[in-house]
Amino acid sequence: MAKILILFSTTDGHTIKICDRLKRVIERDAHEVTVVPVKDSGRVDLRAFDKIIVGASIRYGKHSKLVFDFIGSNLQLLDSKANAFFSVNIVARKPEKNRPETNPYMRKFLKQIAWHPRQLAVFAGKLDYPKYGFFDRMMIRFIMLMTKGPTDPATVVEFTDWQQVEAFGQVVSEM
């Protein structure tokens, strides 16, 4: 049995839902899983975990600065343990952009950090126009228009492939 930490950064809460699914999958193999927002990582003894997983959503093409700060401050520790990173973004709804090597946000992120996660995953997120404030709704609609996505302001659609999430959970469990 391993002690596994899943740290996450989320914008609208969907990354938490993905973390919860990963936790359930990993716990099936009798591992102990703790899920913590990356902003609270300073309250956790990172050395107490056998594996560290970091998951982060995208907003306007960027991962949270908190994720970069966490990685920069804990690079040596991350490299000393089994580790993984996953990104959650709407562009991953497209089959040609739903893998680490084809997702532009993942590729950009990996070029910006010194960490080389041992396992990577990209998950499509959720589009929830009614939940967004005016500015976000307008900006995201514009982005969706440019990328041929849904633009109706009443649209709520979850693009996440939950089988892909579960398969990644199994990879984490076995690493």
C-alpha positions as CSV (number, residue, x, y, z in Angstrom):
1,M,0.0,0.0,0.0
2,A,1.3,3.4,-1.0
3,K,0.5,6.9,0.3
4,I,-0.4,9.0,-2.6
5,L,-1.0,12.8,-2.7
6,I,-3.0,14.4,-5.4
7,L,-2.5,18.2,-5.5
8,F,-4.8,20.2,-7.8
9,S,-5.5,23.6,-9.1
10,T,-9.0,24.3,-10.5
11,T,-10.8,27.2,-12.0
12,D,-14.4,26.2,-11.9
13,G,-14.3,22.9,-9.9
14,H,-14.2,20.3,-12.6
15,T,-10.6,19.3,-11.8
16,I,-11.8,18.4,-8.3
17,K,-14.3,16.0,-9.8
18,I,-11.5,14.4,-11.8
19,C,-9.3,14.1,-8.7
20,D,-12.2,12.4,-6.8
21,R,-12.6,9.8,-9.6
22,L,-8.8,9.2,-9.6
23,K,-8.9,8.8,-5.8
24,R,-11.7,6.2,-6.0
25,V,-9.8,4.2,-8.7
26,I,-6.5,4.3,-6.9
27,E,-8.1,3.3,-3.5
28,R,-9.5,0.1,-5.1
29,D,-5.9,-1.1,-4.9
30,A,-5.8,-0.4,-1.2
31,H,-3.6,2.7,-1.5
32,E,-4.2,5.7,0.8
33,V,-5.0,8.8,-1.2
34,T,-5.1,12.4,0.0
35,V,-6.5,15.2,-2.2
36,V,-5.4,18.7,-1.5
37,P,-5.6,22.1,-3.4
38,V,-2.1,23.1,-4.4
39,K,-2.7,26.4,-2.6
40,D,-2.7,24.4,0.6
41,S,0.3,22.2,-0.2
42,G,2.4,24.0,2.5
43,R,0.1,22.5,5.2
44,V,1.1,18.9,4.1
45,D,4.2,17.0,4.8
46,L,5.1,16.2,1.2
47,R,7.9,13.8,2.3
48,A,5.3,11.5,3.9
49,F,3.9,10.5,0.5
50,D,5.3,7.8,-1.8
51,K,3.7,9.3,-4.9
52,I,2.8,12.9,-5.8
53,I,0.3,13.7,-8.6
54,V,-0.3,17.2,-9.7
55,G,-3.4,18.2,-11.7
56,A,-4.3,21.6,-13.1
57,S,-6.9,23.2,-15.2
58,I,-6.4,25.8,-17.9
59,R,-7.9,29.2,-18.1
60,Y,-7.1,31.4,-21.1
61,G,-4.3,29.1,-22.2
62,K,-2.5,29.1,-18.9
63,H,-2.1,26.9,-15.8
64,S,-2.3,28.6,-12.5
65,K,0.8,30.4,-11.2
66,L,0.4,28.5,-8.0
67,V,1.2,25.3,-9.9
68,F,4.4,26.7,-11.3
69,D,5.4,28.0,-7.9
70,F,4.7,24.7,-6.3
71,I,6.8,22.8,-8.9
72,G,9.7,25.3,-8.7
73,S,9.8,25.1,-4.9
74,N,9.5,21.3,-4.7
75,L,11.4,20.1,-7.8
76,Q,13.9,18.0,-6.0
77,L,11.3,16.3,-3.8
78,L,9.0,15.7,-6.9
79,D,11.9,14.1,-8.7
80,S,12.7,11.8,-5.8
81,K,9.3,10.2,-5.8
82,A,7.0,8.4,-8.2
83,N,5.1,11.3,-9.8
84,A,2.6,12.4,-12.5
85,F,1.0,15.5,-13.9
86,F,-2.4,15.9,-15.7
87,S,-3.9,18.9,-17.4
88,V,-7.6,19.6,-17.8
89,N,-8.6,21.8,-20.7
90,I,-11.4,22.2,-23.2
91,V,-9.2,21.9,-26.3
92,A,-8.7,18.3,-25.3
93,R,-12.2,17.6,-26.5
94,K,-10.7,17.2,-29.9
95,P,-9.3,13.8,-30.6
96,E,-6.2,15.2,-32.2
97,K,-5.4,17.3,-29.1
98,N,-6.3,14.9,-26.2
99,R,-2.8,13.4,-25.6
100,P,0.2,14.9,-23.8
101,E,2.3,14.9,-27.0
102,T,-0.5,16.6,-29.1
103,N,-2.1,19.0,-26.5
104,P,-0.7,22.5,-27.0
105,Y,-1.2,23.5,-23.4
106,M,0.6,20.4,-22.1
107,R,3.5,20.9,-24.5
108,K,3.8,24.6,-23.6
109,F,3.7,23.8,-19.8
110,L,6.4,21.2,-20.0
111,K,8.7,23.7,-21.8
112,Q,8.2,26.2,-19.0
113,I,9.1,23.9,-16.1
114,A,12.3,22.0,-15.1
115,W,10.3,19.0,-13.8
116,H,9.9,16.0,-16.0
117,P,6.8,14.1,-14.7
118,R,7.1,10.3,-15.1
119,Q,3.5,10.0,-16.2
120,L,1.3,12.5,-18.1
121,A,-2.3,12.8,-19.0
122,V,-4.6,15.3,-20.6
123,F,-8.4,15.3,-19.9
124,A,-11.1,17.3,-21.6
125,G,-12.9,19.6,-19.2
126,K,-16.4,20.9,-18.8
127,L,-18.0,23.9,-20.5
128,D,-20.6,25.5,-18.2
129,Y,-21.6,28.9,-19.6
130,P,-24.4,29.6,-17.0
131,K,-21.8,29.3,-14.2
132,Y,-19.4,31.8,-15.7
133,G,-19.4,35.5,-15.0
134,F,-20.2,37.9,-17.9
135,F,-16.6,38.5,-18.9
136,D,-15.6,34.8,-18.8
137,R,-18.7,33.8,-20.6
138,M,-18.0,36.3,-23.4
139,M,-14.3,35.4,-23.7
140,I,-14.9,31.6,-23.7
141,R,-17.7,32.0,-26.3
142,F,-15.3,33.9,-28.5
143,I,-12.6,31.2,-28.0
144,M,-15.3,28.5,-28.8
145,L,-16.3,30.4,-31.9
146,M,-12.7,30.4,-33.1
147,T,-12.2,26.7,-32.3
148,K,-15.6,25.6,-33.7
149,G,-17.0,24.7,-30.2
150,P,-20.4,25.3,-28.7
151,T,-21.3,29.0,-28.3
152,D,-24.9,28.9,-27.0
153,P,-24.7,30.7,-23.6
154,A,-27.1,28.1,-22.1
155,T,-24.7,25.3,-23.0
156,V,-23.4,22.9,-20.3
157,V,-21.4,20.0,-21.6
158,E,-18.9,17.7,-19.9
159,F,-16.3,16.6,-22.5
160,T,-14.4,14.4,-20.0
161,D,-13.7,10.9,-21.1
162,W,-14.1,9.1,-17.7
163,Q,-12.7,5.9,-19.0
164,Q,-9.5,7.8,-19.8
165,V,-9.5,9.2,-16.3
166,E,-9.9,5.7,-14.8
167,A,-7.1,4.3,-16.9
168,F,-4.8,7.1,-15.7
169,G,-5.8,6.3,-12.1
170,Q,-4.8,2.7,-12.7
171,V,-1.4,3.8,-14.1
172,V,-0.9,5.9,-11.0
173,S,-1.9,3.0,-8.8
174,E,0.6,0.7,-10.5
175,M,3.6,3.1,-10.8
